[in-house]
Amino acid sequence: MSEHKLRISVKGIFKNSDNKVLLVKLGRNGQDFWSAPGGGVEEDEAMGDTLSRELREETGYSVEIGDIIFVQDIKFASGARQLELFFNGKVLEKISEAEEEFGFFSEEEFKKIKFMPKGFDPFAKHQTLPFVSEV
């Protein structure tokens, strides 16, 4: 029997009062892209607490967390796996300095950037994406 470790990550599709989505700039293998802010759930930490903490650390904003809107099981080339749960919600107020580069994007601006997960559109009303993806 092989040792299996699954990382749980929570991410947020949070919009401000102008309906712009809050995203963070990330990089992998020398490639920059934009993604929903969030991060790994620590042991004995509630998912909502993780998401609030990660948003505050990465962007400096407080948020109101809504519903789960998308779940993705990622299989990395290294063999690692990550289950990502995406929540929607609202950006509330700036409460601290940001640790990451972030930005607010309108629907038109979003169409011009590289966003991961590929194929996910935070402005679409209804969408279906594969549950399993490989990176």
KAGIMO-V217614 format. One line per field, one symbol per residue. phi: phi as a letter, one per 30 degrees, with the letter a starting at -180 (. if undefined). burial: # if it has 16 or more other C-alpha atoms within 10 Angstrom, else .. A space follows every 50 residues. Layout:
# KAGIMO-V217614
phi = ???
burial = ???
This chain:
# KAGIMO-V217614
phi = .ddbbcccbcbbccccdcicddbccbbbhicdacbddlldddeicdeddd ddddddddbiccbccccdcabbcccdedjdbbcccccclbdcbdbaddcb dbacbddddddccdbbdejdbdcddbabbddcbcb
burial = .......#########...#######......#########.....##.# #############.#....######.....###########......... .#.##....#....#.#...###............
